[in-house]
Amino acid sequence: MLFCFTGMAGFAAIVAYGLYKLKSRGNTKMSVHLIHMRVAAQGFVVGAMTIGMGYSMYREYWAKPKP
């Protein structure tokens, strides 16, 4: 559950950073800037989900106390 919140917080942070940098993007097209921000946000969320699933699998299969 913690990783879910981490993914959402990272997504919000990247979106906020992208909006902040929108005015100072130089001569980069708007569409290219938005694509880069979308890819960064999606990558952060997928990474957080992957780490969360790995941790969940670790707890379920390897760290479980033996009966």
Contacts in CASP RR format, 6 or more apart in sequence:
PFRMAT RR
TARGET T0000
AUTHOR 0000-0000-0000
METHOD contacts of the structure
MODEL  1
MLFCFTGMAGFAAIVAYGLYKLKSRGNTKMSVHLIHMRVAAQGFVVGAMT
IGMGYSMYREYWAKPKP
3 48 0 8 1.000
3 49 0 8 1.000
3 51 0 8 1.000
3 52 0 8 1.000
3 55 0 8 1.000
4 48 0 8 1.000
4 49 0 8 1.000
6 48 0 8 1.000
7 44 0 8 1.000
7 45 0 8 1.000
7 47 0 8 1.000
7 48 0 8 1.000
7 49 0 8 1.000
8 45 0 8 1.000
10 41 0 8 1.000
10 44 0 8 1.000
10 45 0 8 1.000
10 48 0 8 1.000
11 41 0 8 1.000
11 44 0 8 1.000
11 45 0 8 1.000
14 37 0 8 1.000
14 40 0 8 1.000
14 41 0 8 1.000
14 44 0 8 1.000
15 37 0 8 1.000
15 41 0 8 1.000
17 37 0 8 1.000
18 33 0 8 1.000
18 37 0 8 1.000
21 33 0 8 1.000
22 33 0 8 1.000
25 33 0 8 1.000
END
